[in-house]
Amino acid sequence: MASVTVVHRIELRSDNAAGVAPEVLAAVAAADHGSAMAYGGDQLTGRLHELVTETFGATTVSVWPVSTGTAANSLALAAMCPPWGAVLCHESAHILRNEGGATSMFTGGAVMRGVAGPHARIDPEALRAAIADTTPGDPHHSQPRVLSLTCPSDMGTVYTPEQVATLASVARSHGLRVHLDGARLANAIVADGVTPAALTVGAGLDVFSLGSIKNGGMSADAIVCLDPSLDEELLYRTKRAGHVASKMRYASAQLIAHLTDGLWLRLAERANTAMAVLVGGLSAEGVEFVETPAANMAFLRAETPLADALDLAGLDFYRISDTVIRFVTSWQTSDDDARDAAARWARASASVAR
């Protein structure tokens, strides 16, 4: 019987598909000794608040561990926006297109309004126009109350701190609070080559989600609030939504490990570097990108026959449409994986061309 060659599959579907960093697993194990006060009254959760304050250079901060990024964004925005309000976000934003209406549910009915801008980033003039489009005090229309940014964007581009600060200034001049979806915040910080404070506290945010799960974490993301006036809302909303873990020390231990000694930035750098290697190999093959990848996510032009051939070649990825696919690298993606993926693309493309 002829032998069958088993092709090693390369994981490019999502950084959610990657495993947990050893340091995070070790931290959970280390936390599993003795007893501790429940619902966040433990020493580890107290240390998490201190570490976030140090990491982001905040003077006033509260941290709310939750179990998903959806919860982090939805509960944060629920605390920031009244039911009759509107959250302005980019047309491609996850909170608008991919959360199953979670944000509107948790806010009690707030509207998500898409705002245009090239490269999946909100244009300041488009933001001004969107705000001006609603007459203040008119009860027939949802009133803009929050600006929500996504960085990296849902198309793999990033905002610079200066771009965030410009948009935050526009928002504040009209009485809007500012939120940032930071599911891949570390990847954006590394891509921009800036400090964590520069893209958050220094850029004028009120609240941001601190993503860990996509970046070597296990089961904990967090809401980071820089506006003390929102703390009471978050206190009750996180509990009411079932996101105040009784054994919160295990969630806090994960987040502490993530932030300690820059682990989260090193993991993100690994993912970003792998994507840069992959992009270099694919560019040499003439592959067309929907947007130039800045972090660890790329959208590529590939019609169905080519996508089918890539699948057969052992690449795992998401099909966005009949003409676009998505690759995402993670902290587990090696440079060899990236080079191999580019080579497999070349062979798959050649097989389709024949």
C-alpha positions in Angstrom: 0.0 0.0 0.0 1.3 3.4 -0.9 2.2 5.7 2.0 0.2 8.9 2.5 2.0 12.1 3.3 0.2 13.9 6.1 0.6 17.7 5.7 1.3 19.6 8.9 -1.4 22.2 9.1 -0.4 25.8 9.8 -2.8 27.6 12.2 -3.7 31.0 10.7 -7.4 31.2 11.6 -7.2 33.3 14.7 -5.0 34.0 17.7 -7.9 32.7 19.7 -7.0 29.3 18.4 -3.5 29.4 20.0 -2.6 27.9 23.3 -1.9 29.5 26.6 1.5 30.9 27.4 3.4 28.8 30.0 3.8 31.7 32.3 0.0 32.2 32.5 -0.6 28.6 33.3 2.1 28.7 35.9 0.5 31.7 37.5 -2.9 29.9 37.8 -1.2 26.9 39.4 0.7 29.2 41.8 -2.6 30.9 42.8 -4.1 27.5 43.7 -3.0 27.4 47.3 -5.0 27.9 50.4 -8.1 30.1 50.5 -8.8 33.7 49.6 -11.6 36.2 49.8 -14.1 35.8 47.0 -15.4 38.2 44.4 -12.2 40.2 44.0 -11.4 40.7 47.7 -8.2 38.7 47.4 -4.6 39.9 47.4 -3.9 39.0 43.7 -6.8 41.2 42.5 -5.4 44.0 44.6 -2.0 43.5 43.0 -3.6 43.5 39.6 -4.9 47.1 40.2 -1.4 48.2 41.3 0.2 46.6 38.3 -2.2 48.2 35.8 -1.6 51.5 37.4 2.1 51.1 37.0 1.9 49.7 33.5 -0.2 52.5 32.1 1.0 55.4 34.2 -2.5 56.1 35.4 -3.3 58.2 38.5 -6.8 56.9 38.9 -7.7 53.5 37.6 -10.1 50.6 38.3 -9.7 47.2 36.8 -12.6 44.8 36.2 -11.6 41.2 35.1 -14.2 39.6 32.9 -14.2 36.3 31.0 -14.5 37.5 27.4 -13.6 40.4 25.1 -17.3 40.8 24.2 -18.1 41.3 27.9 -15.3 43.8 28.3 -16.5 46.0 25.4 -20.2 45.6 26.1 -20.1 46.3 29.8 -17.7 49.2 29.4 -19.9 50.8 26.8 -23.0 50.1 28.9 -21.4 52.0 31.8 -20.5 54.9 29.5 -23.7 55.3 27.3 -27.3 55.7 28.4 -30.0 53.6 26.7 -31.1 56.6 24.6 -27.5 57.3 23.5 -25.4 56.3 20.5 -21.9 54.9 20.3 -20.0 56.1 17.3 -17.5 53.6 15.9 -16.0 52.7 12.6 -18.2 51.0 10.0 -16.0 47.9 10.3 -15.9 47.8 14.1 -16.5 44.5 16.0 -19.0 46.1 18.3 -21.2 47.0 15.3 -20.7 43.9 13.1 -19.6 40.9 15.2 -21.0 41.0 18.7 -24.6 39.7 18.0 -26.0 42.9 19.4 -24.4 42.4 22.8 -23.6 46.1 23.2 -27.1 47.2 22.5 -28.4 44.5 24.9 -26.2 45.5 27.8 -26.8 49.2 27.3 -30.5 48.6 27.3 -30.9 49.8 23.7 -28.1 52.2 22.8 -27.5 52.5 19.0 -24.2 51.6 17.4 -23.5 54.1 14.5 -20.8 53.4 11.9 -18.6 56.3 10.9 -16.5 56.3 7.7 -12.8 56.5 7.4 -10.1 55.0 5.2 -8.0 52.0 6.3 -10.6 51.0 8.9 -9.8 54.2 10.9 -12.3 56.9 11.7 -11.7 60.1 9.8 -11.9 63.2 12.2 -14.0 65.1 9.7 -16.4 62.2 9.3 -16.6 62.1 13.1 -17.5 65.8 13.3 -20.2 65.3 10.6 -21.7 62.3 12.4 -22.0 64.3 15.7 -23.4 67.3 13.8 -26.0 65.0 12.1 -27.9 64.8 15.4 -29.7 67.8 16.8 -28.8 68.1 20.5 -31.8 67.5 22.8 -33.9 66.1 20.0 -35.6 63.0 21.6 -36.4 61.6 18.2 -32.8 60.6 17.6 -30.3 58.7 19.7 -27.8 61.2 21.0 -24.0 60.5 20.5 -22.5 59.9 23.9 -19.4 57.6 23.3 -16.7 57.4 20.7 -15.4 53.8 20.4 -12.1 53.0 18.6 -10.6 49.7 17.7 -6.9 49.3 17.7 -5.7 47.3 15.9 -8.7 47.8 13.7 -10.8 45.0 12.4 -8.9 45.2 9.2 -5.5 44.9 10.8 -4.5 48.6 10.7 -3.5 50.6 13.7 -4.1 54.1 15.1 -1.1 56.1 16.3 -1.4 57.8 19.7 -1.6 61.1 17.9 -4.5 59.9 15.8 -6.3 58.6 18.9 -5.7 61.9 20.6 -7.1 63.9 17.7 -10.3 61.8 17.7 -10.6 62.0 21.4 -10.3 65.8 21.3 -13.1 66.0 18.8 -15.3 63.7 20.9 -14.6 65.6 24.1 -15.4 68.9 22.5 -18.9 67.6 22.0 -19.3 65.9 25.4 -18.6 62.3 24.3 -16.6 59.8 26.3 -13.9 57.8 24.6 -13.5 54.0 24.6 -11.0 51.7 23.0 -11.5 48.1 22.1 -8.1 46.7 23.0 -8.6 43.0 22.3 -5.2 43.1 20.6 -3.9 46.1 22.4 -0.4 44.7 22.9 -0.1 44.1 19.2 -1.0 47.7 18.5 1.5 49.0 21.1 4.3 46.9 19.6 3.3 47.9 16.0 3.4 51.6 16.9 6.6 51.3 18.9 5.2 53.3 21.8 4.6 52.8 25.5 1.3 51.4 26.9 0.6 54.8 28.4 1.0 56.6 25.1 -1.8 54.8 23.4 -4.2 54.8 26.3 -3.9 57.3 29.2 -1.8 59.8 27.1 -4.1 59.6 24.2 -7.2 60.7 26.2 -9.1 57.5 26.7 -11.8 57.1 29.5 -12.0 53.3 29.3 -10.3 50.6 27.4 -10.6 46.8 27.2 -7.4 45.0 28.1 -7.1 42.0 25.9 -5.2 39.0 27.1 -7.0 35.9 25.7 -5.9 36.5 22.1 -2.3 37.0 23.2 -1.4 33.9 25.2 -4.0 34.4 27.9 -6.5 31.7 29.0 -9.8 33.0 30.2 -9.5 36.6 31.4 -9.7 39.9 29.7 -10.4 43.1 31.6 -12.1 46.5 31.6 -9.7 49.3 32.6 -11.5 52.5 33.7 -9.7 55.8 34.0 -12.8 57.8 34.9 -13.8 57.2 38.6 -17.3 58.5 37.9 -18.0 55.3 36.0 -16.9 52.9 38.8 -20.3 52.6 40.4 -21.9 51.7 37.0 -19.2 49.0 36.4 -19.6 47.7 40.0 -23.2 46.8 39.5 -23.2 46.1 35.7 -20.4 43.5 35.9 -22.2 41.7 38.8 -25.6 41.8 37.1 -24.1 40.4 33.9 -22.5 37.5 35.7 -18.9 38.7 35.2 -17.8 39.0 38.8 -16.0 35.7 39.3 -16.3 34.2 42.8 -12.8 32.9 42.5 -11.4 36.0 40.9 -7.9 35.4 42.1 -7.4 33.0 39.2 -8.5 35.6 36.6 -6.3 38.2 38.2 -3.3 35.8 38.3 -3.6 35.3 34.6 -3.6 39.1 33.9 -0.8 39.7 36.4 1.4 37.1 34.6 0.5 38.7 31.3 1.6 42.2 32.3 4.6 41.2 34.5 8.1 41.9 33.0 6.5 42.8 29.6 5.4 39.3 28.8 2.3 40.6 26.9 4.5 42.8 24.7 6.9 40.0 24.0 4.1 37.6 23.0 2.6 40.3 20.8 6.0 41.0 19.2 6.3 37.3 18.3 2.9 37.4 16.6 3.6 40.6 14.8 7.1 39.4 13.6 5.6 36.2 12.3 3.1 38.3 10.3 5.8 40.5 8.9 7.7 37.4 7.7 4.5 36.0 6.2 3.7 39.4 4.5 7.2 39.6 3.1 6.9 36.1 1.5 3.4 36.7 0.2 4.4 40.1 -1.3 7.2 38.5 -3.2 4.5 36.3 -4.8 2.5 39.3 -5.8 -0.4 38.6 -3.3 -2.8 41.5 -3.0 -3.7 42.7 0.5 -7.0 44.5 1.2 -5.0 46.7 3.7 -1.4 46.8 4.5 -1.0 44.6 7.7 0.4 46.6 10.6 0.1 44.0 13.4 -0.8 40.3 13.3 -3.8 40.2 11.1 -4.0 40.3 7.2 -6.8 40.3 4.7 -5.9 38.9 1.3 -7.5 38.6 -2.1 -8.2 34.9 -2.9 -11.1 33.7 -4.9 -12.7 30.4 -4.0 -10.6 28.1 -6.2 -7.4 29.5 -4.7 -8.9 29.4 -1.2 -9.8 25.7 -1.7 -6.2 25.0 -2.9 -4.8 26.8 0.2 -6.9 24.6 2.4 -5.7 21.5 0.6 -2.1 22.8 1.1 -2.6 22.6 4.9 -3.3 26.3 5.7 -6.1 27.0 8.3 -7.7 30.4 7.8 -11.1 32.2 7.8 -13.0 32.8 4.5 -14.4 36.3 4.8 -16.1 36.2 1.4 -15.8 34.6 -2.0 -12.8 36.8 -2.8 -11.2 37.6 0.6 -9.6 35.4 3.3 -8.0 36.3 6.6 -4.7 35.2 8.1 -3.9 35.8 11.8 -0.6 34.9 13.5 -0.2 34.3 17.2 2.5 34.1 19.8 2.8 30.4 18.8 3.5 31.1 15.1 7.1 30.7 14.3 9.0 32.4 11.5 9.4 29.0 9.9 5.6 28.6 9.9 5.3 31.9 8.2 7.9 31.1 5.5 6.3 27.7 5.0 2.8 29.3 4.7 4.1 31.7 2.0 5.7 28.8 0.1 2.5 26.8 0.3 0.6 29.8 -1.1 3.0 29.9 -4.0 2.4 26.2 -4.8 -1.3 26.5 -4.4 -1.5 29.5 -6.7 0.6 27.7 -9.3 -1.7 24.7 -9.2 -4.8 26.9 -9.7 -3.1 28.7 -12.6 -2.5 25.4 -14.3 
